[in-house]
Amino acid sequence: MNLPETLSMNPALVALAGFAGVTLLLLLTVANLRMLNFFTGKKAINAFSPTGEDLPGFGQRVTRAHLNCVENLPVFAALVAAAGLSGQLSIMESTVMYVLYARIGQALAHMISTAPMVVWVRASFFFVQVLLMAWYAIQLVF
């Protein structure tokens, strides 16, 4: 299927695909950690907590990073879809990759540490995403 020229390689679609890719990468990381715990006999296959609190350190942090992506991906996807369907993708083009970059930065910070300075960095990356998505929503509505 050939996309119309206005949609092919649009930064908003690239950022959306990247956001989904980050979410999938984190999901695969969590799945591998859980399988490792299962195959080493540390956990029964049906004994995992959906929040990741039963996994040590990095396992908890990567689970939270994944869940945070899952929580925010639908909002971002809805905004990209609304912009695309209304012919307004141009409102995102100059800044939308920053949503993806901030998402990657937030996920990495989430996995690195829970030290206060890293949490501030993570929160800053999150704030960038929220501000940009709020700005897109305002522009789409008004």
N, CA, C and O atoms as a GROMACS GRO file, in nm:
protein
  568
    1MET      N    1   0.084  -0.118   0.000
    1MET     CA    2   0.000   0.000   0.000
    1MET      C    3   0.089   0.124   0.000
    1MET      O    4   0.180   0.136   0.082
    2ASN      N    5   0.064   0.213  -0.089
    2ASN     CA    6   0.139   0.338  -0.096
    2ASN      C    7   0.064   0.446  -0.020
    2ASN      O    8  -0.055   0.469  -0.042
    3LEU      N    9   0.134   0.510   0.070
    3LEU     CA   10   0.075   0.620   0.145
    3LEU      C   11   0.079   0.747   0.062
    3LEU      O   12   0.168   0.765  -0.021
    4PRO      N   13  -0.019   0.835   0.083
    4PRO     CA   14  -0.011   0.964   0.015
    4PRO      C   15   0.119   1.035   0.054
    4PRO      O   16   0.171   1.014   0.163
    5GLU      N   17   0.170   1.116  -0.034
    5GLU     CA   18   0.296   1.185  -0.012
    5GLU      C   19   0.299   1.262   0.120
    5GLU      O   20   0.405   1.273   0.183
    6THR      N   21   0.184   1.315   0.164
    6THR     CA   22   0.180   1.392   0.288
    6THR      C   23   0.200   1.305   0.412
    6THR      O   24   0.239   1.356   0.517
    7LEU      N   25   0.174   1.175   0.402
    7LEU     CA   26   0.187   1.087   0.517
    7LEU      C   27   0.317   1.010   0.520
    7LEU      O   28   0.368   0.976   0.627
    8SER      N   29   0.372   0.981   0.403
    8SER     CA   30   0.493   0.899   0.402
    8SER      C   31   0.609   0.974   0.465
    8SER      O   32   0.638   1.088   0.429
    9MET      N   33   0.675   0.909   0.559
    9MET     CA   34   0.791   0.963   0.629
    9MET      C   35   0.763   1.094   0.703
    9MET      O   36   0.854   1.173   0.726
   10ASN      N   37   0.638   1.117   0.738
   10ASN     CA   38   0.606   1.233   0.819
   10ASN      C   39   0.667   1.215   0.957
   10ASN      O   40   0.658   1.106   1.014
   11PRO      N   41   0.728   1.319   1.014
   11PRO     CA   42   0.791   1.306   1.146
   11PRO      C   43   0.696   1.255   1.254
   11PRO      O   44   0.738   1.182   1.344
   12ALA      N   45   0.568   1.293   1.248
   12ALA     CA   46   0.472   1.246   1.349
   12ALA      C   47   0.455   1.095   1.341
   12ALA      O   48   0.445   1.029   1.445
   13LEU      N   49   0.452   1.041   1.221
   13LEU     CA   50   0.439   0.896   1.206
   13LEU      C   51   0.566   0.824   1.247
   13LEU      O   52   0.562   0.715   1.303
   14VAL      N   53   0.680   0.885   1.218
   14VAL     CA   54   0.808   0.828   1.260
   14VAL      C   55   0.816   0.827   1.412
   14VAL      O   56   0.857   0.727   1.472
   15ALA      N   57   0.777   0.937   1.475
   15ALA     CA   58   0.780   0.945   1.622
   15ALA      C   59   0.683   0.845   1.684
   15ALA      O   60   0.715   0.782   1.785
   16LEU      N   61   0.566   0.830   1.624
   16LEU     CA   62   0.469   0.733   1.675
   16LEU      C   63   0.522   0.590   1.664
   16LEU      O   64   0.511   0.511   1.758
   17ALA      N   65   0.580   0.558   1.550
   17ALA     CA   66   0.639   0.425   1.533
   17ALA      C   67   0.755   0.405   1.630
   17ALA      O   68   0.773   0.296   1.684
   18GLY      N   69   0.834   0.508   1.651
   18GLY     CA   70   0.945   0.500   1.746
   18GLY      C   71   0.896   0.479   1.888
   18GLY      O   72   0.954   0.401   1.963
   19PHE      N   73   0.791   0.549   1.926
   19PHE     CA   74   0.733   0.536   2.060
   19PHE      C   75   0.684   0.393   2.079
   19PHE      O   76   0.708   0.331   2.182
   20ALA      N   77   0.615   0.341   1.978
   20ALA     CA   78   0.568   0.201   1.985
   20ALA      C   79   0.687   0.105   1.992
   20ALA      O   80   0.683   0.006   2.065
   21GLY      N   81   0.792   0.136   1.917
   21GLY     CA   82   0.911   0.051   1.920
   21GLY      C   83   0.978   0.050   2.056
   21GLY      O   84   1.022  -0.056   2.102
   22VAL      N   85   0.988   0.165   2.119
   22VAL     CA   86   1.045   0.173   2.254
   22VAL      C   87   0.961   0.090   2.350
   22VAL      O   88   1.014   0.016   2.434
   23THR      N   89   0.829   0.101   2.338
   23THR     CA   90   0.738   0.024   2.423
   23THR      C   91   0.759  -0.126   2.403
   23THR      O   92   0.763  -0.201   2.500
   24LEU      N   93   0.773  -0.168   2.278
   24LEU     CA   94   0.797  -0.310   2.249
   24LEU      C   95   0.933  -0.356   2.300
   24LEU      O   96   0.944  -0.467   2.353
   25LEU      N   97   1.033  -0.274   2.286
   25LEU     CA   98   1.167  -0.309   2.335
   25LEU      C   99   1.166  -0.329   2.487
   25LEU      O  100   1.226  -0.422   2.538
   26LEU      N  101   1.097  -0.241   2.556
   26LEU     CA  102   1.084  -0.255   2.701
   26LEU      C  103   1.004  -0.380   2.738
   26LEU      O  104   1.037  -0.449   2.834
   27LEU      N  105   0.899  -0.408   2.661
   27LEU     CA  106   0.820  -0.529   2.684
   27LEU      C  107   0.906  -0.654   2.668
   27LEU      O  108   0.898  -0.746   2.750
   28LEU      N  109   0.987  -0.658   2.564
   28LEU     CA  110   1.075  -0.773   2.543
   28LEU      C  111   1.179  -0.785   2.654
   28LEU      O  112   1.215  -0.896   2.693
   29THR      N  113   1.226  -0.672   2.705
   29THR     CA  114   1.320  -0.675   2.816
   29THR      C  115   1.255  -0.734   2.940
   29THR      O  116   1.313  -0.819   3.007
   30VAL      N  117   1.134  -0.688   2.971
   30VAL     CA  118   1.060  -0.742   3.086
   30VAL      C  119   1.035  -0.892   3.067
   30VAL      O  120   1.055  -0.971   3.159
   31ALA      N  121   0.992  -0.930   2.947
   31ALA     CA  122   0.964  -1.072   2.921
   31ALA      C  123   1.090  -1.156   2.939
   31ALA      O  124   1.084  -1.265   2.996
   32ASN      N  125   1.203  -1.106   2.892
   32ASN     CA  126   1.328  -1.181   2.908
   32ASN      C  127   1.368  -1.193   3.055
   32ASN      O  128   1.415  -1.298   3.098
   33LEU      N  129   1.350  -1.086   3.131
   33LEU     CA  130   1.380  -1.092   3.274
   33LEU      C  131   1.291  -1.194   3.345
   33LEU      O  132   1.337  -1.270   3.430
   34ARG      N  133   1.164  -1.195   3.308
   34ARG     CA  134   1.072  -1.291   3.369
   34ARG      C  135   1.108  -1.434   3.330
   34ARG      O  136   1.105  -1.525   3.413
   35MET      N  137   1.140  -1.455   3.203
   35MET     CA  138   1.178  -1.589   3.159
   35MET      C  139   1.307  -1.635   3.226
   35MET      O  140   1.321  -1.752   3.263
   36LEU      N  141   1.401  -1.544   3.243
   36LEU     CA  142   1.526  -1.576   3.312
   36LEU      C  143   1.497  -1.620   3.456
   36LEU      O  144   1.555  -1.717   3.505
   37ASN      N  145   1.408  -1.548   3.523
   37ASN     CA  146   1.370  -1.585   3.659
   37ASN      C  147   1.298  -1.719   3.663
   37ASN      O  148   1.313  -1.797   3.758
   38PHE      N  149   1.219  -1.746   3.560
   38PHE     CA  150   1.149  -1.875   3.553
   38PHE      C  151   1.248  -1.989   3.528
   38PHE      O  152   1.246  -2.090   3.599
   39PHE      N  153   1.334  -1.973   3.428
   39PHE     CA  154   1.426  -2.082   3.392
   39PHE      C  155   1.534  -2.107   3.497
   39PHE      O  156   1.589  -2.217   3.503
   40THR      N  157   1.564  -2.008   3.579
   40THR     CA  158   1.661  -2.029   3.686
   40THR      C  159   1.594  -2.077   3.816
   40THR      O  160   1.660  -2.096   3.917
   41GLY      N  161   1.462  -2.097   3.811
   41GLY     CA  162   1.390  -2.150   3.926
   41GLY      C  163   1.358  -2.048   4.033
   41GLY      O  164   1.315  -2.086   4.142
   42LYS      N  165   1.377  -1.921   4.005
   42LYS     CA  166   1.350  -1.817   4.106
   42LYS      C  167   1.202  -1.784   4.116
   42LYS      O  168   1.155  -1.737   4.220
   43LYS      N  169   1.127  -1.808   4.009
   43LYS     CA  170   0.985  -1.776   4.006
   43LYS      C  171   0.909  -1.882   3.928
   43LYS      O  172   0.959  -1.935   3.829
   44ALA      N  173   0.787  -1.912   3.973
   44ALA     CA  174   0.697  -1.996   3.895
   44ALA      C  175   0.644  -1.914   3.778
   44ALA      O  176   0.637  -1.791   3.787
   45ILE      N  177   0.608  -1.980   3.672
   45ILE     CA  178   0.563  -1.910   3.551
   45ILE      C  179   0.438  -1.825   3.577
   45ILE      O  180   0.415  -1.726   3.507
   46ASN      N  181   0.358  -1.864   3.674
   46ASN     CA  182   0.235  -1.790   3.702
   46ASN      C  183   0.243  -1.706   3.830
   46ASN      O  184   0.140  -1.670   3.886
   47ALA      N  185   0.364  -1.676   3.874
   47ALA     CA  186   0.381  -1.605   4.001
   47ALA      C  187   0.432  -1.462   3.985
   47ALA      O  188   0.475  -1.401   4.083
   48PHE      N  189   0.427  -1.408   3.865
   48PHE     CA  190   0.480  -1.273   3.844
   48PHE      C  191   0.375  -1.167   3.872
   48PHE      O  192   0.257  -1.183   3.838
   49SER      N  193   0.418  -1.059   3.933
   49SER     CA  194   0.331  -0.945   3.959
   49SER      C  195   0.328  -0.855   3.836
   49SER      O  196   0.432  -0.830   3.776
   50PRO      N  197   0.211  -0.806   3.797
   50PRO     CA  198   0.204  -0.717   3.680
   50PRO      C  199   0.276  -0.584   3.701
   50PRO      O  200   0.309  -0.516   3.603
   51THR      N  201   0.300  -0.547   3.824
   51THR     CA  202   0.368  -0.420   3.851
   51THR      C  203   0.519  -0.433   3.856
   51THR      O  204   0.590  -0.332   3.856
   52GLY      N  205   0.570  -0.556   3.861
   52GLY     CA  206   0.713  -0.579   3.862
   52GLY      C  207   0.777  -0.572   3.999
   52GLY      O  208   0.899  -0.583   4.011
   53GLU      N  209   0.696  -0.554   4.104
   53GLU     CA  210   0.756  -0.541   4.237
   53GLU      C  211   0.822  -0.670   4.285
   53GLU      O  212   0.899  -0.668   4.380
   54ASP      N  213   0.793  -0.780   4.219
   54ASP     CA  214   0.854  -0.907   4.257
   54ASP      C  215   0.988  -0.931   4.188
   54ASP      O  216   1.057  -1.029   4.218
   55LEU      N  217   1.025  -0.844   4.097
   55LEU     CA  218   1.155  -0.854   4.031
   55LEU      C  219   1.253  -0.760   4.102
   55LEU      O  220   1.214  -0.650   4.142
   56PRO      N  221   1.376  -0.801   4.118
   56PRO     CA  222   1.471  -0.715   4.188
   56PRO      C  223   1.516  -0.596   4.103
   56PRO      O  224   1.526  -0.606   3.981
   57GLY      N  225   1.545  -0.483   4.170
   57GLY     CA  226   1.609  -0.365   4.112
   57GLY      C  227   1.575  -0.330   3.970
   57GLY      O  228   1.471  -0.269   3.942
   58PHE      N  229   1.663  -0.369   3.878
   58PHE     CA  230   1.646  -0.334   3.737
   58PHE      C  231   1.513  -0.387   3.683
   58PHE      O  232   1.448  -0.319   3.603
   59GLY      N  233   1.473  -0.505   3.725
   59GLY     CA  234   1.346  -0.563   3.679
   59GLY      C  235   1.228  -0.475   3.714
   59GLY      O  236   1.138  -0.456   3.633
   60GLN      N  237   1.228  -0.422   3.836
   60GLN     CA  238   1.122  -0.330   3.878
   60GLN      C  239   1.124  -0.204   3.794
   60GLN      O  240   1.020  -0.155   3.750
   61ARG      N  241   1.243  -0.151   3.774
   61ARG     CA  242   1.254  -0.023   3.701
   61ARG      C  243   1.215  -0.038   3.555
   61ARG      O  244   1.146   0.049   3.500
   62VAL      N  245   1.257  -0.146   3.490
   62VAL     CA  246   1.222  -0.162   3.348
   62VAL      C  247   1.072  -0.193   3.334
   62VAL      O  248   1.011  -0.153   3.234
   63THR      N  249   1.014  -0.262   3.431
   63THR     CA  250   0.869  -0.286   3.428
   63THR      C  251   0.795  -0.154   3.438
   63THR      O  252   0.698  -0.132   3.365
   64ARG      N  253   0.838  -0.068   3.528
   64ARG     CA  254   0.773   0.063   3.541
   64ARG      C  255   0.793   0.148   3.416
   64ARG      O  256   0.701   0.218   3.373
   65ALA      N  257   0.911   0.142   3.356
   65ALA     CA  258   0.935   0.216   3.232
   65ALA      C  259   0.840   0.168   3.123
   65ALA      O  260   0.785   0.249   3.048
   66HIS      N  261   0.822   0.037   3.114
   66HIS     CA  262   0.730  -0.020   3.014
   66HIS      C  263   0.587   0.024   3.042
   66HIS      O  264   0.516   0.067   2.952
   67LEU      N  265   0.544   0.012   3.167
   67LEU     CA  266   0.408   0.050   3.201
   67LEU      C  267   0.383   0.198   3.176
   67LEU      O  268   0.273   0.237   3.137
   68ASN      N  269   0.484   0.280   3.199
   68ASN     CA  270   0.469   0.422   3.173
   68ASN      C  271   0.450   0.448   3.023
   68ASN      O  272   0.371   0.533   2.984
   69CYS      N  273   0.522   0.374   2.940
   69CYS     CA  274   0.502   0.385   2.795
   69CYS      C  275   0.360   0.343   2.758
   69CYS      O  276   0.293   0.410   2.679
   70VAL      N  277   0.316   0.231   2.815
   70VAL     CA  278   0.181   0.181   2.786
   70VAL      C  279   0.075   0.283   2.827
   70VAL      O  280  -0.027   0.297   2.759
   71GLU      N  281   0.099   0.353   2.936
   71GLU     CA  282   0.004   0.454   2.983
   71GLU      C  283  -0.003   0.575   2.890
   71GLU      O  284  -0.110   0.635   2.875
   72ASN      N  285   0.108   0.610   2.827
   72ASN     CA  286   0.114   0.733   2.749
   72ASN      C  287   0.106   0.714   2.598
   72ASN      O  288   0.070   0.807   2.526
   73LEU      N  289   0.137   0.596   2.550
   73LEU     CA  290   0.130   0.570   2.406
   73LEU      C  291  -0.010   0.595   2.348
   73LEU      O  292  -0.019   0.654   2.241
   74PRO      N  293  -0.119   0.552   2.414
   74PRO     CA  294  -0.252   0.579   2.356
   74PRO      C  295  -0.282   0.728   2.338
   74PRO      O  296  -0.345   0.767   2.240
   75VAL      N  297  -0.238   0.810   2.431
   75VAL     CA  298  -0.262   0.955   2.421
   75VAL      C  299  -0.187   1.010   2.300
   75VAL      O  300  -0.243   1.084   2.219
   76PHE      N  301  -0.060   0.972   2.289
   76PHE     CA  302   0.020   1.020   2.177
   76PHE      C  303  -0.037   0.968   2.045
   76PHE      O  304  -0.046   1.043   1.947
   77ALA      N  305  -0.074   0.841   2.041
   77ALA     CA  306  -0.130   0.782   1.919
   77ALA      C  307  -0.260   0.852   1.879
   77ALA      O  308  -0.284   0.877   1.761
   78ALA      N  309  -0.343   0.884   1.977
   78ALA     CA  310  -0.469   0.953   1.948
   78ALA      C  311  -0.444   1.092   1.890
   78ALA      O  312  -0.513   1.135   1.798
   79LEU      N  313  -0.345   1.160   1.943
   79LEU     CA  314  -0.312   1.294   1.891
   79LEU      C  315  -0.258   1.287   1.749
   79LEU      O  316  -0.296   1.368   1.664
   80VAL      N  317  -0.170   1.191   1.723
   80VAL     CA  318  -0.116   1.175   1.587
   80VAL      C  319  -0.228   1.136   1.492
   80VAL      O  320  -0.237   1.187   1.380
   81ALA      N  321  -0.315   1.046   1.535
   81ALA     CA  322  -0.427   1.005   1.450
   81ALA      C  323  -0.521   1.122   1.422
   81ALA      O  324  -0.563   1.143   1.308
   82ALA      N  325  -0.553   1.198   1.526
   82ALA     CA  326  -0.642   1.313   1.506
   82ALA      C  327  -0.580   1.416   1.412
   82ALA      O  328  -0.648   1.472   1.326
   83ALA      N  329  -0.450   1.439   1.429
   83ALA     CA  330  -0.382   1.534   1.340
   83ALA      C  331  -0.380   1.481   1.197
   83ALA      O  332  -0.405   1.557   1.103
   84GLY      N  333  -0.351   1.355   1.180
   84GLY     CA  334  -0.347   1.296   1.046
   84GLY      C  335  -0.483   1.295   0.979
   84GLY      O  336  -0.495   1.331   0.862
   85LEU      N  337  -0.585   1.254   1.053
   85LEU     CA  338  -0.719   1.244   0.996
   85LEU      C  339  -0.779   1.381   0.964
   85LEU      O  340  -0.863   1.393   0.876
   86SER      N  341  -0.735   1.482   1.036
   86SER     CA  342  -0.787   1.617   1.011
   86SER      C  343  -0.696   1.698   0.919
   86SER      O  344  -0.720   1.816   0.894
   87GLY      N  345  -0.591   1.634   0.868
   87GLY     CA  346  -0.500   1.704   0.777
   87GLY      C  347  -0.415   1.809   0.846
   87GLY      O  348  -0.373   1.907   0.783
   88GLN      N  349  -0.388   1.791   0.975
   88GLN     CA  350  -0.313   1.891   1.052
   88GLN      C  351  -0.180   1.838   1.104
   88GLN      O  352  -0.130   1.890   1.204
   89LEU      N  353  -0.122   1.739   1.041
   89LEU     CA  354   0.006   1.686   1.088
   89LEU      C  355   0.114   1.794   1.094
   89LEU      O  356   0.211   1.781   1.168
   90SER      N  357   0.096   1.898   1.017
   90SER     CA  358   0.196   2.004   1.014
   90SER      C  359   0.215   2.072   1.149
   90SER      O  360   0.322   2.128   1.176
   91ILE      N  361   0.113   2.070   1.235
   91ILE     CA  362   0.128   2.135   1.366
   91ILE      C  363   0.230   2.062   1.454
   91ILE      O  364   0.280   2.118   1.551
   92MET      N  365   0.260   1.937   1.420
   92MET     CA  366   0.353   1.857   1.500
   92MET      C  367   0.492   1.848   1.439
   92MET      O  368   0.588   1.820   1.510
   93GLU      N  369   0.504   1.871   1.312
   93GLU     CA  370   0.626   1.837   1.238
   93GLU      C  371   0.755   1.891   1.298
   93GLU      O  372   0.856   1.821   1.298
   94SER      N  373   0.754   2.012   1.348
   94SER     CA  374   0.880   2.070   1.394
   94SER      C  375   0.921   2.025   1.534
   94SER      O  376   1.037   2.042   1.572
   95THR      N  377   0.829   1.968   1.611
   95THR     CA  378   0.860   1.933   1.750
   95THR      C  379   0.833   1.789   1.788
   95THR      O  380   0.874   1.746   1.895
   96VAL      N  381   0.766   1.713   1.704
   96VAL     CA  382   0.718   1.581   1.744
   96VAL      C  383   0.830   1.482   1.775
   96VAL      O  384   0.812   1.393   1.859
   97MET      N  385   0.945   1.496   1.711
   97MET     CA  386   1.054   1.404   1.742
   97MET      C  387   1.104   1.425   1.885
   97MET      O  388   1.163   1.334   1.944
   98TYR      N  389   1.082   1.544   1.941
   98TYR     CA  390   1.120   1.568   2.080
   98TYR      C  391   1.037   1.483   2.176
   98TYR      O  392   1.085   1.447   2.284
   99VAL      N  393   0.914   1.452   2.138
   99VAL     CA  394   0.834   1.361   2.219
   99VAL      C  395   0.904   1.224   2.226
   99VAL      O  396   0.916   1.165   2.333
  100LEU      N  397   0.948   1.176   2.112
  100LEU     CA  398   1.018   1.047   2.108
  100LEU      C  399   1.150   1.054   2.183
  100LEU      O  400   1.181   0.964   2.262
  101TYR      N  401   1.228   1.158   2.160
  101TYR     CA  402   1.357   1.170   2.229
  101TYR      C  403   1.337   1.176   2.381
  101TYR      O  404   1.412   1.114   2.457
  102ALA      N  405   1.236   1.252   2.424
  102ALA     CA  406   1.209   1.262   2.567
  102ALA      C  407   1.160   1.128   2.622
  102ALA      O  408   1.191   1.093   2.736
  103ARG      N  409   1.084   1.054   2.544
  103ARG     CA  410   1.036   0.923   2.587
  103ARG      C  411   1.155   0.828   2.605
  103ARG      O  412   1.162   0.756   2.704
  104ILE      N  413   1.247   0.830   2.511
  104ILE     CA  414   1.366   0.745   2.522
  104ILE      C  415   1.449   0.786   2.644
  104ILE      O  416   1.494   0.701   2.721
  105GLY      N  417   1.468   0.916   2.662
  105GLY     CA  418   1.542   0.966   2.779
  105GLY      C  419   1.475   0.927   2.909
  105GLY      O  420   1.542   0.889   3.004
  106GLN      N  421   1.343   0.937   2.913
  106GLN     CA  422   1.270   0.901   3.034
  106GLN      C  423   1.285   0.752   3.063
  106GLN      O  424   1.309   0.712   3.177
  107ALA      N  425   1.272   0.669   2.960
  107ALA     CA  426   1.284   0.524   2.979
  107ALA      C  427   1.424   0.487   3.028
  107ALA      O  428   1.439   0.404   3.118
  108LEU      N  429   1.525   0.548   2.967
  108LEU     CA  430   1.663   0.518   3.010
  108LEU      C  431   1.686   0.562   3.154
  108LEU      O  432   1.746   0.489   3.233
  109ALA      N  433   1.639   0.682   3.189
  109ALA     CA  434   1.654   0.730   3.326
  109ALA      C  435   1.580   0.638   3.423
  109ALA      O  436   1.629   0.610   3.533
  110HIS      N  437   1.463   0.593   3.382
  110HIS     CA  438   1.384   0.502   3.465
  110HIS      C  439   1.462   0.375   3.495
  110HIS      O  440   1.460   0.325   3.607
  111MET      N  441   1.532   0.323   3.395
  111MET     CA  442   1.604   0.196   3.411
  111MET      C  443   1.736   0.212   3.485
  111MET      O  444   1.783   0.118   3.548
  112ILE      N  445   1.796   0.330   3.479
  112ILE     CA  446   1.928   0.352   3.537
  112ILE      C  447   1.925   0.353   3.689
  112ILE      O  448   2.005   0.287   3.755
  113SER      N  449   1.830   0.430   3.746
  113SER     CA  450   1.837   0.451   3.890
  113SER      C  451   1.709   0.514   3.942
  113SER      O  452   1.629   0.570   3.868
  114THR      N  453   1.693   0.504   4.074
  114THR     CA  454   1.586   0.577   4.142
  114THR      C  455   1.645   0.686   4.233
  114THR      O  456   1.576   0.738   4.321
  115ALA      N  457   1.771   0.718   4.212
  115ALA     CA  458   1.835   0.826   4.289
  115ALA      C  459   1.761   0.957   4.259
  115ALA      O  460   1.717   0.979   4.147
  116PRO      N  461   1.749   1.044   4.359
  116PRO     CA  462   1.673   1.167   4.342
  116PRO      C  463   1.710   1.248   4.216
  116PRO      O  464   1.621   1.297   4.147
  117MET      N  465   1.838   1.264   4.186
  117MET     CA  466   1.877   1.342   4.069
  117MET      C  467   1.826   1.276   3.940
  117MET      O  468   1.781   1.346   3.849
  118VAL      N  469   1.834   1.146   3.932
  118VAL     CA  470   1.788   1.075   3.812
  118VAL      C  471   1.636   1.083   3.802
  118VAL      O  472   1.581   1.093   3.692
  119VAL      N  473   1.568   1.079   3.916
  119VAL     CA  474   1.422   1.094   3.914
  119VAL      C  475   1.383   1.233   3.864
  119VAL      O  476   1.285   1.246   3.791
  120TRP      N  477   1.459   1.336   3.901
  120TRP     CA  478   1.435   1.471   3.849
  120TRP      C  479   1.456   1.476   3.698
  120TRP      O  480   1.379   1.540   3.627
  121VAL      N  481   1.559   1.410   3.651
  121VAL     CA  482   1.584   1.404   3.507
  121VAL      C  483   1.467   1.334   3.438
  121VAL      O  484   1.415   1.382   3.337
  122ARG      N  485   1.427   1.221   3.494
  122ARG     CA  486   1.315   1.145   3.437
  122ARG      C  487   1.188   1.230   3.434
  122ARG      O  488   1.116   1.230   3.335
  123ALA      N  489   1.162   1.300   3.542
  123ALA     CA  490   1.043   1.386   3.549
  123ALA      C  491   1.050   1.498   3.446
  123ALA      O  492   0.948   1.537   3.389
  124SER      N  493   1.169   1.549   3.422
  124SER     CA  494   1.186   1.656   3.322
  124SER      C  495   1.154   1.604   3.182
  124SER      O  496   1.087   1.671   3.104
  125PHE      N  497   1.202   1.484   3.152
  125PHE     CA  498   1.170   1.424   3.022
  125PHE      C  499   1.018   1.401   3.008
  125PHE      O  500   0.960   1.425   2.902
  126PHE      N  501   0.956   1.357   3.115
  126PHE     CA  502   0.812   1.335   3.114
  126PHE      C  503   0.738   1.467   3.092
  126PHE      O  504   0.643   1.473   3.014
  127PHE      N  505   0.782   1.571   3.160
  127PHE     CA  506   0.719   1.702   3.150
  127PHE      C  507   0.725   1.755   3.006
  127PHE      O  508   0.629   1.814   2.958
  128VAL      N  509   0.838   1.734   2.939
  128VAL     CA  510   0.852   1.775   2.798
  128VAL      C  511   0.745   1.707   2.714
  128VAL      O  512   0.679   1.771   2.632
  129GLN      N  513   0.728   1.578   2.734
  129GLN     CA  514   0.628   1.503   2.657
  129GLN      C  515   0.487   1.555   2.683
  129GLN      O  516   0.409   1.576   2.590
  130VAL      N  517   0.454   1.574   2.810
  130VAL     CA  518   0.320   1.620   2.847
  130VAL      C  519   0.292   1.758   2.790
  130VAL      O  520   0.184   1.783   2.737
  131LEU      N  521   0.389   1.848   2.801
  131LEU     CA  522   0.370   1.983   2.746
  131LEU      C  523   0.348   1.980   2.596
  131LEU      O  524   0.258   2.048   2.544
  132LEU      N  525   0.429   1.902   2.526
  132LEU     CA  526   0.413   1.894   2.380
  132LEU      C  527   0.278   1.832   2.343
  132LEU      O  528   0.210   1.882   2.253
  133MET      N  529   0.241   1.725   2.410
  133MET     CA  530   0.112   1.663   2.377
  133MET      C  531  -0.004   1.755   2.410
  133MET      O  532  -0.103   1.759   2.336
  134ALA      N  533   0.006   1.829   2.520
  134ALA     CA  534  -0.099   1.925   2.554
  134ALA      C  535  -0.107   2.035   2.448
  134ALA      O  536  -0.216   2.079   2.410
  135TRP      N  537   0.009   2.079   2.400
  135TRP     CA  538   0.013   2.183   2.297
  135TRP      C  539  -0.051   2.132   2.168
  135TRP      O  540  -0.125   2.206   2.101
  136TYR      N  541  -0.024   2.007   2.132
  136TYR     CA  542  -0.086   1.950   2.011
  136TYR      C  543  -0.238   1.943   2.028
  136TYR      O  544  -0.312   1.976   1.936
  137ALA      N  545  -0.282   1.901   2.145
  137ALA     CA  546  -0.426   1.888   2.169
  137ALA      C  547  -0.493   2.025   2.158
  137ALA      O  548  -0.600   2.038   2.098
  138ILE      N  549  -0.431   2.126   2.216
  138ILE     CA  550  -0.489   2.262   2.209
  138ILE      C  551  -0.496   2.308   2.065
  138ILE      O  552  -0.598   2.363   2.022
  139GLN      N  553  -0.389   2.286   1.990
  139GLN     CA  554  -0.388   2.329   1.850
  139GLN      C  555  -0.492   2.252   1.767
  139GLN      O  556  -0.552   2.310   1.676
  140LEU      N  557  -0.513   2.127   1.797
  140LEU     CA  558  -0.610   2.048   1.721
  140LEU      C  559  -0.753   2.090   1.752
  140LEU      O  560  -0.839   2.085   1.664
  141VAL      N  561  -0.778   2.130   1.874
  141VAL     CA  562  -0.914   2.166   1.914
  141VAL      C  563  -0.949   2.310   1.876
  141VAL      O  564  -1.061   2.340   1.834
  142PHE      N  565  -0.851   2.398   1.891
  142PHE     CA  566  -0.880   2.540   1.864
  142PHE      C  567  -0.815   2.578   1.737
  142PHE      O  568  -0.826   2.693   1.694
   0.00000   0.00000   0.00000
